[in-house]
Amino acid sequence: MRRQDNHCLNTNHSRTNVLVRFCTMCGEAVNINIPIKNCTQDEHAESRRDMNMHCANCGEQLIK
């Protein structure tokens, strides 16, 4: 899936074989073929420690 507007700098938007469902910077789906995962709070905490704005598995906004 390609972005129509280029406001996000994450390179997953321009790749054809992305290994995550959601962009960790803007939260937009980058590979709709990957099922949405039910994440735990521990997984979200780890993702926040990695400075991700959104979860790559469920798309939830982590840093507000």
C-alpha positions, 0 to 999 in steps of 0.5 A: 500500500502506498501513501498518497501524501508523503507526510510520514518519513517512515520508509515502510510506506514505499516498500512492497514487502513490509513485515508489520501491519502499521507504521510506528510513526503515523499509525497508518496501515502499511500491510493490510495482509497481516492480521491485527494482533491483540497486544498486551500492555507489556508489549506496548510498554516495550514499544514505547521504550523503543520510542514508537508513536504507534504499535506496529501490530494493532496501530494503537497510539502509544505516545500522546 
